[in-house]
Amino acid sequence: MKAFEDSINSYLKSMANAAISSMPTKKIRGGFLEAGYKYPNLKMDYYENTIFGWKNYDYLTRIFPYYEDTRITEFHWHNFGESGAPFDEI
């Protein structure tokens, strides 16, 4: 299982580095996303789950963290939790 995880990490990191080098002034996040509604016919209880998450930005403050209050950083792995945006589970 470790070999599979290392393979996924390597793939995602190379894809992330390509995206970051192509758009160096942009804040980017990625990973494998599962999203949908708990009750799809009613479009109720939307959820997002990201695994192997990464991003190239960090928050300047941990109090009321908004996307506008971020700065571009280097690639780093990040656990977005079950909620995804906007708070990245801080």
The 8 nearest C-alpha neighbors of each residue, nearest first, counted from 0:
[[1, 3, 2, 4, 5, 6, 7, 8],
 [0, 2, 4, 3, 5, 6, 7, 8],
 [3, 1, 5, 0, 4, 6, 7, 8],
 [2, 4, 6, 0, 1, 5, 7, 8],
 [5, 3, 1, 7, 6, 2, 8, 0],
 [6, 4, 8, 2, 3, 7, 9, 1],
 [5, 7, 3, 9, 4, 8, 2, 10],
 [8, 6, 10, 4, 9, 5, 11, 3],
 [9, 7, 5, 11, 6, 10, 12, 4],
 [8, 10, 6, 12, 7, 11, 5, 13],
 [11, 9, 7, 13, 8, 12, 6, 14],
 [12, 10, 14, 8, 13, 9, 15, 7],
 [11, 13, 15, 9, 14, 10, 8, 16],
 [14, 12, 16, 10, 15, 11, 9, 17],
 [13, 15, 11, 17, 12, 16, 10, 18],
 [16, 14, 12, 18, 17, 13, 11, 19],
 [15, 17, 19, 13, 18, 14, 20, 12],
 [18, 16, 14, 20, 15, 19, 21, 13],
 [19, 17, 21, 15, 16, 20, 22, 14],
 [18, 20, 16, 22, 23, 21, 17, 15],
 [19, 21, 17, 23, 22, 18, 16, 15],
 [22, 20, 18, 19, 17, 23, 16, 24],
 [21, 23, 19, 20, 25, 24, 18, 26],
 [24, 22, 19, 20, 25, 21, 26, 18],
 [25, 23, 22, 26, 71, 19, 21, 20],
 [26, 24, 22, 23, 27, 71, 19, 55],
 [27, 25, 56, 71, 55, 24, 28, 54],
 [26, 28, 54, 55, 25, 29, 56, 19],
 [29, 27, 54, 53, 55, 26, 30, 52],
 [28, 30, 53, 52, 54, 27, 31, 15],
 [29, 31, 52, 51, 50, 53, 49, 32],
 [30, 32, 50, 49, 51, 33, 52, 29],
 [33, 31, 49, 48, 30, 34, 50, 47],
 [32, 34, 48, 47, 49, 31, 35, 46],
 [35, 33, 47, 46, 32, 48, 36, 45],
 [36, 34, 45, 46, 37, 47, 33, 39],
 [35, 37, 45, 39, 38, 44, 43, 42],
 [36, 38, 44, 39, 45, 43, 35, 46],
 [37, 39, 36, 43, 41, 40, 42, 44],
 [40, 38, 42, 36, 41, 37, 43, 35],
 [41, 39, 42, 38, 43, 36, 37, 35],
 [40, 42, 43, 39, 38, 36, 44, 37],
 [43, 41, 39, 40, 36, 38, 44, 45],
 [44, 42, 38, 41, 36, 45, 37, 39],
 [45, 43, 37, 36, 46, 38, 42, 35],
 [44, 46, 36, 35, 43, 37, 47, 42],
 [47, 45, 34, 35, 36, 44, 82, 48],
 [46, 48, 34, 82, 81, 33, 83, 49],
 [47, 49, 81, 33, 32, 34, 80, 50],
 [48, 50, 32, 31, 52, 30, 79, 33],
 [49, 51, 52, 31, 30, 48, 32, 78],
 [50, 52, 30, 31, 53, 49, 8, 76],
 [53, 51, 30, 77, 50, 78, 29, 76],
 [52, 54, 76, 77, 29, 28, 75, 30],
 [55, 53, 28, 27, 56, 74, 75, 29],
 [54, 56, 74, 72, 73, 27, 71, 26],
 [57, 55, 71, 72, 70, 54, 26, 69],
 [58, 56, 69, 70, 59, 72, 71, 55],
 [57, 59, 69, 60, 68, 64, 70, 61],
 [58, 60, 69, 68, 57, 70, 61, 64],
 [61, 59, 58, 62, 64, 68, 63, 69],
 [60, 62, 64, 63, 58, 59, 89, 65],
 [61, 63, 60, 64, 65, 59, 89, 58],
 [62, 64, 65, 61, 60, 86, 68, 89],
 [65, 63, 61, 62, 60, 86, 58, 68],
 [64, 66, 68, 67, 63, 86, 85, 69],
 [65, 67, 68, 69, 64, 85, 58, 86],
 [66, 68, 65, 69, 64, 70, 58, 59],
 [69, 67, 66, 65, 59, 58, 64, 70],
 [70, 68, 58, 57, 59, 67, 66, 56],
 [69, 71, 56, 57, 72, 58, 59, 68],
 [70, 72, 56, 55, 26, 57, 69, 73],
 [73, 71, 56, 55, 70, 57, 74, 75],
 [74, 72, 55, 75, 71, 56, 54, 19],
 [73, 75, 55, 54, 72, 53, 76, 16],
 [76, 74, 53, 54, 73, 55, 77, 72],
 [75, 77, 53, 52, 54, 78, 74, 51],
 [78, 76, 53, 52, 79, 75, 54, 51],
 [77, 79, 80, 52, 76, 50, 51, 49],
 [80, 78, 87, 83, 88, 77, 49, 52],
 [81, 79, 78, 82, 88, 83, 48, 49],
 [80, 82, 48, 47, 83, 79, 46, 49],
 [81, 83, 47, 80, 84, 46, 88, 48],
 [84, 82, 79, 87, 47, 81, 80, 85],
 [85, 83, 86, 87, 82, 79, 88, 47],
 [84, 86, 87, 83, 66, 65, 82, 64],
 [85, 87, 84, 88, 89, 64, 65, 83],
 [88, 86, 79, 83, 84, 89, 85, 80],
 [89, 87, 86, 79, 80, 82, 83, 81],
 [88, 87, 86, 61, 64, 79, 80, 62]]
